[in-house]
Amino acid sequence: MSRVLITDDSQLTRRILRAILEAAGHEVMEASNGNVALELIVRDAPDCVLLDLLMPGMDGFEVLSTLNERRIDIPVIVLTADIQETARKKCIQMGAVDFLNKPPNDDELKAAMEKALALKEEKLP
């Protein structure tokens, strides 16, 4: 079972994503902002992060930047209402393994999770 951190300021979004991920057999953690997400990543080392871009305080871009600065290698799937191609390109350049628009359907979320977790497995010694 994989541990997934959902980072989104919307409680409703977190609840919907949690239901999908738990039904797929994942253990789920939640963070309502980027600062809490970084604390959980360092403390609990989840296998994957679902990351919203537009959040108050530390946004998703800042989280990606901080992960890069600290050399924390964890698969990140950006899940956002921001549909701009420039945002997608920037996230991928910053290391996100996938970029999904909200709300994702179950199949595309599951496919993104499989991709992210496969990348994590490839990097294990």
PyMOL CGO cylinders between C-alpha atoms (Angstrom):
from pymol import cmd
from pymol.cgo import CYLINDER

trace = [
    CYLINDER, 0.00, 0.00, 0.00, 1.32, 3.44, -0.92, 0.3, 1, 1, 1, 1, 1, 1,
    CYLINDER, 1.32, 3.44, -0.92, 1.07, 6.54, 1.24, 0.3, 1, 1, 1, 1, 1, 1,
    CYLINDER, 1.07, 6.54, 1.24, -0.23, 9.58, -0.60, 0.3, 1, 1, 1, 1, 1, 1,
    CYLINDER, -0.23, 9.58, -0.60, -0.25, 13.16, 0.64, 0.3, 1, 1, 1, 1, 1, 1,
    CYLINDER, -0.25, 13.16, 0.64, -3.11, 15.30, -0.66, 0.3, 1, 1, 1, 1, 1, 1,
    CYLINDER, -3.11, 15.30, -0.66, -2.27, 19.00, -0.47, 0.3, 1, 1, 1, 1, 1, 1,
    CYLINDER, -2.27, 19.00, -0.47, -5.23, 21.26, -1.19, 0.3, 1, 1, 1, 1, 1, 1,
    CYLINDER, -5.23, 21.26, -1.19, -6.85, 24.16, 0.64, 0.3, 1, 1, 1, 1, 1, 1,
    CYLINDER, -6.85, 24.16, 0.64, -10.32, 22.83, -0.23, 0.3, 1, 1, 1, 1, 1, 1,
    CYLINDER, -10.32, 22.83, -0.23, -11.63, 20.35, 2.31, 0.3, 1, 1, 1, 1, 1, 1,
    CYLINDER, -11.63, 20.35, 2.31, -14.20, 19.11, -0.22, 0.3, 1, 1, 1, 1, 1, 1,
    CYLINDER, -14.20, 19.11, -0.22, -11.48, 18.38, -2.78, 0.3, 1, 1, 1, 1, 1, 1,
    CYLINDER, -11.48, 18.38, -2.78, -9.40, 16.55, -0.17, 0.3, 1, 1, 1, 1, 1, 1,
    CYLINDER, -9.40, 16.55, -0.17, -12.43, 14.46, 0.83, 0.3, 1, 1, 1, 1, 1, 1,
    CYLINDER, -12.43, 14.46, 0.83, -13.21, 13.51, -2.80, 0.3, 1, 1, 1, 1, 1, 1,
    CYLINDER, -13.21, 13.51, -2.80, -9.59, 12.61, -3.55, 0.3, 1, 1, 1, 1, 1, 1,
    CYLINDER, -9.59, 12.61, -3.55, -9.30, 10.65, -0.31, 0.3, 1, 1, 1, 1, 1, 1,
    CYLINDER, -9.30, 10.65, -0.31, -12.32, 8.54, -1.24, 0.3, 1, 1, 1, 1, 1, 1,
    CYLINDER, -12.32, 8.54, -1.24, -10.87, 7.72, -4.68, 0.3, 1, 1, 1, 1, 1, 1,
    CYLINDER, -10.87, 7.72, -4.68, -7.41, 6.92, -3.34, 0.3, 1, 1, 1, 1, 1, 1,
    CYLINDER, -7.41, 6.92, -3.34, -8.57, 4.85, -0.38, 0.3, 1, 1, 1, 1, 1, 1,
    CYLINDER, -8.57, 4.85, -0.38, -10.87, 2.85, -2.66, 0.3, 1, 1, 1, 1, 1, 1,
    CYLINDER, -10.87, 2.85, -2.66, -7.77, 2.12, -4.76, 0.3, 1, 1, 1, 1, 1, 1,
    CYLINDER, -7.77, 2.12, -4.76, -5.97, 0.83, -1.66, 0.3, 1, 1, 1, 1, 1, 1,
    CYLINDER, -5.97, 0.83, -1.66, -3.77, 3.81, -0.78, 0.3, 1, 1, 1, 1, 1, 1,
    CYLINDER, -3.77, 3.81, -0.78, -3.13, 5.22, 2.68, 0.3, 1, 1, 1, 1, 1, 1,
    CYLINDER, -3.13, 5.22, 2.68, -3.94, 8.94, 2.62, 0.3, 1, 1, 1, 1, 1, 1,
    CYLINDER, -3.94, 8.94, 2.62, -2.57, 11.93, 4.51, 0.3, 1, 1, 1, 1, 1, 1,
    CYLINDER, -2.57, 11.93, 4.51, -3.87, 15.48, 4.11, 0.3, 1, 1, 1, 1, 1, 1,
    CYLINDER, -3.87, 15.48, 4.11, -2.40, 18.97, 4.21, 0.3, 1, 1, 1, 1, 1, 1,
    CYLINDER, -2.40, 18.97, 4.21, -4.43, 22.15, 3.83, 0.3, 1, 1, 1, 1, 1, 1,
    CYLINDER, -4.43, 22.15, 3.83, -1.46, 24.25, 2.69, 0.3, 1, 1, 1, 1, 1, 1,
    CYLINDER, -1.46, 24.25, 2.69, 2.10, 24.09, 1.41, 0.3, 1, 1, 1, 1, 1, 1,
    CYLINDER, 2.10, 24.09, 1.41, 3.77, 24.62, 4.78, 0.3, 1, 1, 1, 1, 1, 1,
    CYLINDER, 3.77, 24.62, 4.78, 1.96, 21.68, 6.36, 0.3, 1, 1, 1, 1, 1, 1,
    CYLINDER, 1.96, 21.68, 6.36, 2.70, 19.58, 3.26, 0.3, 1, 1, 1, 1, 1, 1,
    CYLINDER, 2.70, 19.58, 3.26, 6.43, 20.18, 3.56, 0.3, 1, 1, 1, 1, 1, 1,
    CYLINDER, 6.43, 20.18, 3.56, 6.37, 19.25, 7.25, 0.3, 1, 1, 1, 1, 1, 1,
    CYLINDER, 6.37, 19.25, 7.25, 4.55, 15.98, 6.47, 0.3, 1, 1, 1, 1, 1, 1,
    CYLINDER, 4.55, 15.98, 6.47, 6.87, 15.18, 3.55, 0.3, 1, 1, 1, 1, 1, 1,
    CYLINDER, 6.87, 15.18, 3.55, 9.92, 15.53, 5.77, 0.3, 1, 1, 1, 1, 1, 1,
    CYLINDER, 9.92, 15.53, 5.77, 8.40, 13.78, 8.78, 0.3, 1, 1, 1, 1, 1, 1,
    CYLINDER, 8.40, 13.78, 8.78, 6.36, 10.98, 7.18, 0.3, 1, 1, 1, 1, 1, 1,
    CYLINDER, 6.36, 10.98, 7.18, 7.99, 10.46, 3.75, 0.3, 1, 1, 1, 1, 1, 1,
    CYLINDER, 7.99, 10.46, 3.75, 4.88, 9.72, 1.67, 0.3, 1, 1, 1, 1, 1, 1,
    CYLINDER, 4.88, 9.72, 1.67, 5.30, 7.83, -1.59, 0.3, 1, 1, 1, 1, 1, 1,
    CYLINDER, 5.30, 7.83, -1.59, 3.57, 10.50, -3.68, 0.3, 1, 1, 1, 1, 1, 1,
    CYLINDER, 3.57, 10.50, -3.68, 2.10, 14.00, -3.35, 0.3, 1, 1, 1, 1, 1, 1,
    CYLINDER, 2.10, 14.00, -3.35, -1.01, 15.40, -4.98, 0.3, 1, 1, 1, 1, 1, 1,
    CYLINDER, -1.01, 15.40, -4.98, -0.45, 19.15, -5.04, 0.3, 1, 1, 1, 1, 1, 1,
    CYLINDER, -0.45, 19.15, -5.04, -2.83, 22.02, -5.69, 0.3, 1, 1, 1, 1, 1, 1,
    CYLINDER, -2.83, 22.02, -5.69, -1.20, 25.12, -7.19, 0.3, 1, 1, 1, 1, 1, 1,
    CYLINDER, -1.20, 25.12, -7.19, -3.45, 27.89, -5.98, 0.3, 1, 1, 1, 1, 1, 1,
    CYLINDER, -3.45, 27.89, -5.98, -3.44, 27.97, -2.19, 0.3, 1, 1, 1, 1, 1, 1,
    CYLINDER, -3.44, 27.97, -2.19, -3.11, 30.80, 0.32, 0.3, 1, 1, 1, 1, 1, 1,
    CYLINDER, -3.11, 30.80, 0.32, 0.29, 31.16, 1.95, 0.3, 1, 1, 1, 1, 1, 1,
    CYLINDER, 0.29, 31.16, 1.95, 2.76, 28.81, 0.30, 0.3, 1, 1, 1, 1, 1, 1,
    CYLINDER, 2.76, 28.81, 0.30, 1.37, 27.85, -3.11, 0.3, 1, 1, 1, 1, 1, 1,
    CYLINDER, 1.37, 27.85, -3.11, 2.15, 24.76, -5.15, 0.3, 1, 1, 1, 1, 1, 1,
    CYLINDER, 2.15, 24.76, -5.15, 4.91, 26.45, -7.14, 0.3, 1, 1, 1, 1, 1, 1,
    CYLINDER, 4.91, 26.45, -7.14, 6.67, 27.33, -3.89, 0.3, 1, 1, 1, 1, 1, 1,
    CYLINDER, 6.67, 27.33, -3.89, 6.32, 23.76, -2.65, 0.3, 1, 1, 1, 1, 1, 1,
    CYLINDER, 6.32, 23.76, -2.65, 7.89, 22.41, -5.86, 0.3, 1, 1, 1, 1, 1, 1,
    CYLINDER, 7.89, 22.41, -5.86, 10.68, 24.97, -5.59, 0.3, 1, 1, 1, 1, 1, 1,
    CYLINDER, 10.68, 24.97, -5.59, 11.36, 24.09, -1.94, 0.3, 1, 1, 1, 1, 1, 1,
    CYLINDER, 11.36, 24.09, -1.94, 11.44, 20.36, -2.73, 0.3, 1, 1, 1, 1, 1, 1,
    CYLINDER, 11.44, 20.36, -2.73, 14.02, 21.08, -5.44, 0.3, 1, 1, 1, 1, 1, 1,
    CYLINDER, 14.02, 21.08, -5.44, 16.11, 23.33, -3.16, 0.3, 1, 1, 1, 1, 1, 1,
    CYLINDER, 16.11, 23.33, -3.16, 16.15, 20.68, -0.42, 0.3, 1, 1, 1, 1, 1, 1,
    CYLINDER, 16.15, 20.68, -0.42, 16.80, 17.91, -2.97, 0.3, 1, 1, 1, 1, 1, 1,
    CYLINDER, 16.80, 17.91, -2.97, 13.76, 15.98, -1.79, 0.3, 1, 1, 1, 1, 1, 1,
    CYLINDER, 13.76, 15.98, -1.79, 12.98, 13.52, -4.56, 0.3, 1, 1, 1, 1, 1, 1,
    CYLINDER, 12.98, 13.52, -4.56, 9.31, 12.60, -4.33, 0.3, 1, 1, 1, 1, 1, 1,
    CYLINDER, 9.31, 12.60, -4.33, 6.81, 12.13, -7.16, 0.3, 1, 1, 1, 1, 1, 1,
    CYLINDER, 6.81, 12.13, -7.16, 4.43, 15.09, -7.33, 0.3, 1, 1, 1, 1, 1, 1,
    CYLINDER, 4.43, 15.09, -7.33, 1.20, 15.18, -9.30, 0.3, 1, 1, 1, 1, 1, 1,
    CYLINDER, 1.20, 15.18, -9.30, -0.13, 18.70, -9.70, 0.3, 1, 1, 1, 1, 1, 1,
    CYLINDER, -0.13, 18.70, -9.70, -3.91, 18.83, -9.51, 0.3, 1, 1, 1, 1, 1, 1,
    CYLINDER, -3.91, 18.83, -9.51, -5.28, 22.28, -10.22, 0.3, 1, 1, 1, 1, 1, 1,
    CYLINDER, -5.28, 22.28, -10.22, -8.04, 24.41, -11.66, 0.3, 1, 1, 1, 1, 1, 1,
    CYLINDER, -8.04, 24.41, -11.66, -5.34, 26.44, -13.47, 0.3, 1, 1, 1, 1, 1, 1,
    CYLINDER, -5.34, 26.44, -13.47, -5.66, 25.28, -17.07, 0.3, 1, 1, 1, 1, 1, 1,
    CYLINDER, -5.66, 25.28, -17.07, -2.96, 27.51, -18.56, 0.3, 1, 1, 1, 1, 1, 1,
    CYLINDER, -2.96, 27.51, -18.56, -0.38, 25.69, -20.67, 0.3, 1, 1, 1, 1, 1, 1,
    CYLINDER, -0.38, 25.69, -20.67, 2.34, 27.90, -19.15, 0.3, 1, 1, 1, 1, 1, 1,
    CYLINDER, 2.34, 27.90, -19.15, 1.46, 26.63, -15.66, 0.3, 1, 1, 1, 1, 1, 1,
    CYLINDER, 1.46, 26.63, -15.66, 1.60, 23.02, -16.86, 0.3, 1, 1, 1, 1, 1, 1,
    CYLINDER, 1.60, 23.02, -16.86, 4.98, 23.52, -18.53, 0.3, 1, 1, 1, 1, 1, 1,
    CYLINDER, 4.98, 23.52, -18.53, 6.40, 25.29, -15.48, 0.3, 1, 1, 1, 1, 1, 1,
    CYLINDER, 6.40, 25.29, -15.48, 5.29, 22.48, -13.15, 0.3, 1, 1, 1, 1, 1, 1,
    CYLINDER, 5.29, 22.48, -13.15, 6.78, 19.78, -15.37, 0.3, 1, 1, 1, 1, 1, 1,
    CYLINDER, 6.78, 19.78, -15.37, 10.04, 21.76, -15.61, 0.3, 1, 1, 1, 1, 1, 1,
    CYLINDER, 10.04, 21.76, -15.61, 10.06, 22.00, -11.82, 0.3, 1, 1, 1, 1, 1, 1,
    CYLINDER, 10.06, 22.00, -11.82, 9.83, 18.22, -11.51, 0.3, 1, 1, 1, 1, 1, 1,
    CYLINDER, 9.83, 18.22, -11.51, 6.13, 17.35, -11.36, 0.3, 1, 1, 1, 1, 1, 1,
    CYLINDER, 6.13, 17.35, -11.36, 5.50, 13.94, -12.90, 0.3, 1, 1, 1, 1, 1, 1,
    CYLINDER, 5.50, 13.94, -12.90, 2.00, 14.83, -14.07, 0.3, 1, 1, 1, 1, 1, 1,
    CYLINDER, 2.00, 14.83, -14.07, -0.41, 17.74, -14.29, 0.3, 1, 1, 1, 1, 1, 1,
    CYLINDER, -0.41, 17.74, -14.29, -4.15, 17.13, -14.01, 0.3, 1, 1, 1, 1, 1, 1,
    CYLINDER, -4.15, 17.13, -14.01, -7.01, 19.57, -14.20, 0.3, 1, 1, 1, 1, 1, 1,
    CYLINDER, -7.01, 19.57, -14.20, -9.65, 19.60, -11.48, 0.3, 1, 1, 1, 1, 1, 1,
    CYLINDER, -9.65, 19.60, -11.48, -11.77, 17.70, -11.10, 0.3, 1, 1, 1, 1, 1, 1,
    CYLINDER, -11.77, 17.70, -11.10, -9.94, 14.63, -12.35, 0.3, 1, 1, 1, 1, 1, 1,
    CYLINDER, -9.94, 14.63, -12.35, -11.91, 11.54, -13.24, 0.3, 1, 1, 1, 1, 1, 1,
    CYLINDER, -11.91, 11.54, -13.24, -11.07, 8.39, -11.33, 0.3, 1, 1, 1, 1, 1, 1,
    CYLINDER, -11.07, 8.39, -11.33, -9.28, 6.73, -14.26, 0.3, 1, 1, 1, 1, 1, 1,
    CYLINDER, -9.28, 6.73, -14.26, -6.94, 9.64, -15.01, 0.3, 1, 1, 1, 1, 1, 1,
    CYLINDER, -6.94, 9.64, -15.01, -6.10, 10.03, -11.33, 0.3, 1, 1, 1, 1, 1, 1,
    CYLINDER, -6.10, 10.03, -11.33, -5.38, 6.31, -10.98, 0.3, 1, 1, 1, 1, 1, 1,
    CYLINDER, -5.38, 6.31, -10.98, -3.22, 6.38, -14.14, 0.3, 1, 1, 1, 1, 1, 1,
    CYLINDER, -3.22, 6.38, -14.14, -1.25, 9.36, -12.83, 0.3, 1, 1, 1, 1, 1, 1,
    CYLINDER, -1.25, 9.36, -12.83, -0.75, 7.57, -9.50, 0.3, 1, 1, 1, 1, 1, 1,
    CYLINDER, -0.75, 7.57, -9.50, 0.50, 4.42, -11.24, 0.3, 1, 1, 1, 1, 1, 1,
    CYLINDER, 0.50, 4.42, -11.24, 2.94, 6.53, -13.28, 0.3, 1, 1, 1, 1, 1, 1,
    CYLINDER, 2.94, 6.53, -13.28, 4.21, 8.40, -10.21, 0.3, 1, 1, 1, 1, 1, 1,
    CYLINDER, 4.21, 8.40, -10.21, 4.62, 5.28, -8.09, 0.3, 1, 1, 1, 1, 1, 1,
    CYLINDER, 4.62, 5.28, -8.09, 6.37, 3.44, -10.94, 0.3, 1, 1, 1, 1, 1, 1,
    CYLINDER, 6.37, 3.44, -10.94, 8.86, 6.30, -11.19, 0.3, 1, 1, 1, 1, 1, 1,
    CYLINDER, 8.86, 6.30, -11.19, 9.47, 6.07, -7.45, 0.3, 1, 1, 1, 1, 1, 1,
    CYLINDER, 9.47, 6.07, -7.45, 10.09, 2.31, -7.71, 0.3, 1, 1, 1, 1, 1, 1,
    CYLINDER, 10.09, 2.31, -7.71, 12.59, 2.84, -10.56, 0.3, 1, 1, 1, 1, 1, 1,
    CYLINDER, 12.59, 2.84, -10.56, 14.65, 5.15, -8.34, 0.3, 1, 1, 1, 1, 1, 1,
    CYLINDER, 14.65, 5.15, -8.34, 14.88, 2.74, -5.40, 0.3, 1, 1, 1, 1, 1, 1,
    CYLINDER, 14.88, 2.74, -5.40, 18.32, 1.15, -4.92, 0.3, 1, 1, 1, 1, 1, 1,
]
cmd.load_cgo(trace, "trace")
